[in-house]
Amino acid sequence: MRLSTEYCIIGSGFAGGIVACELLKGGVKEVVMVEAGAPVLMRDRRKWYEYVSTGVKPYKHTYDLRSEYTNAGSCAYPLRASRMWARGGTLRWTGHSFRMKPEDFFLKTNTGKGVDWPITYDDLEQYYTLAEVTLQVAGEAQDAGRPPRSGPFPLPAFPYASSDRVYLQAMDDLGISYQHNCISRNSRSINCAPKCRTVGTCEYCPEGARFTGDQLIDYIDTMPDFTILTSTSGLRLRFARKSRAHSLEVFVQPTGELGVIEAEKFIVCCGGIESPKLLLASSNRYWEYGVGNDLGYVGKFFTEHPGITCTGLLESFIRSPETESLYNTACSRHFDSYEHQSTGKFLIEVIDVRDYDLAARIEEGMSFEEIEKDIASGLPLALGALIESIPRKENSVQLGKGKNRFFIPNTSIDFSLDTTTMESMKHAHAVLSQILTKIGCHHVSSTLSLWWARHHMGTCRMAKDPSAGVVDENLRVHDTENVYVCSSAVFPTCGSANPTLTIAALAHRLGRHLVNSDASAHTEMSKLEERTD
C-alpha cells in the first residue's frame, strides 16, 4: 500500500479528530488519518443490554495487555485500562473538562519549581471556548474560582446531586469554595444527541449523551477529503533530510503488509505514551536517538496526576431515591489556585455516596441482626483529590522489548513519586479529612489511598528554545519543518485539573495555525510567481 496526501494524522482520539476537523473546514483537500485500533460499536442497545447483564465493557478488548508494558521505578504504574486502542480513541472517560488556570502556565516563575509554558492562558482562552463547544461541556460560569472566560458554557450545569448537600454544607462552614463540575455530558439535547437521563451506565451510554471521540470521527468521516485507515499501525517516520519527514511507514493488520503514506505534513496525535514512542522508533541517520531527541527529552518528564481518596462513615444519612449519574456533579478548585500553588495544588472531587450493597451482604451469609447492625454503623462517604505533580526527567516512557499485538514496540515506564508530591498528597488528605469530620463522619481514614488519574503528560514537552523541549509553541518538533505533536505529551507542567479540555484547545489552535500558515505560504508563492512573470 502506498498513499500520498497533504496531511497525515497519526491517532484518531480527540486531538487527531479536532485537528482534522479544523483542517478540512479550513479548505485542506487531503487528510489521511492512521489508527492502530479498530472500530467499536457504540450507542448500540444490544451491546448495552450485554453490558448491563454481564458487566463486561464492549471496549475491554481495546485495553493494553499486561504483557505489553513493563515498570521500573518505585511505582508499579498501571497502563492497562488507562487508554484504548480504538477508532476515536476516547470511548470511555469521566467527561471532566476543566480549563487550566492562568497561574498554571507560570509554575517556574511563581514557585521556582518545574518550568513555564511558552504560551499563556490568554493565548488559549478563545480555543478553550471552541473546545467546550466541541466536547459539549456543561458548567456554570458564575461559580467561584472559575478562570477568566469570554462567555458562558455551551450547556447549563447539572444540578448538584442530593448526596452532595452534606459535603457542600461542610465546605461552606469551613470557608472552602466549590463549583459545579465542568463535564462533557448533555444537560439538554444537542447536535442530535439526547439529554443525559442519568441511568447510571456511563461506562457505556446507549444514547451518546456524553461526547466520545468516535462521534467526532463519524462527523468528519462524511467529508470527501478525509480518509481514516483503522487497524493500521504507524511504525516510524522516514526522513529525506533532518528537517523534513517524507513518509510514514505503516503496518496493515488485516493483511500483514507494510505500507507507506507520503505527506507534506505529519501530526502525531498518539497521546502521552505512544507519541514519544513513535518519535523514538523513527531514529535514522539524521536523528540517531529518535526524532527531536538530540538532547534526550523525548519520553522524559512523564507526568501524572496522583489521586487520593478519603472515606468516613456517617450515621442516619438518608439518600434521596432520585436516580443520579455515575459521575460526580460537584468539585472544589479552592486549593487549585495561585494562593496554594507554592505549597502544591489539588482539585477536590465530591464522590457520590456509595449505596449499601444489601445483596452482597446476604450472599456473604450475614444474618438479619448483623445486617441491621452494619447499616446502623453508617453509610460510607468519600472525597477524592487530584494532585499536581512536578515534572521530573527521571520519570520516563521508553521503547520496551518486543512488539504488542498491533506490531508496535511495547512500552517501558519508569515512574516514581517524589517527596514534594508526597507532601502535597498528605496536605490534601488532611483537608479531605477535615471536611468529612465537619460533616460528622466517624472512622475517617487516616492513611493515604492512592490511585492514578491515568493522565499521561509531559513526554514531548513544549518550549520556545530547542535546548529546553521537544516541540515549539506551535507544536512543531524543533529542527523539523513538517512534524508536529498534539497531545498531552506536549504539556510542560500539569496543574491539578484533568487535561482533556486543554488537549482539545491545543488541537483547535494547531489546526487553525496550520490552515493560516498554508494560506500565508500560498499567498507568498502567488506573489513570487507574479514577480517572476
Order of alpha helices (4+ residues) and beta strands (2+ residues): beta-alpha-beta-alpha-beta-alpha-alpha-beta-beta-alpha-beta-alpha-beta-beta-beta-beta-alpha-beta-beta-beta-alpha-alpha-beta-beta-beta-alpha-beta-beta-alpha
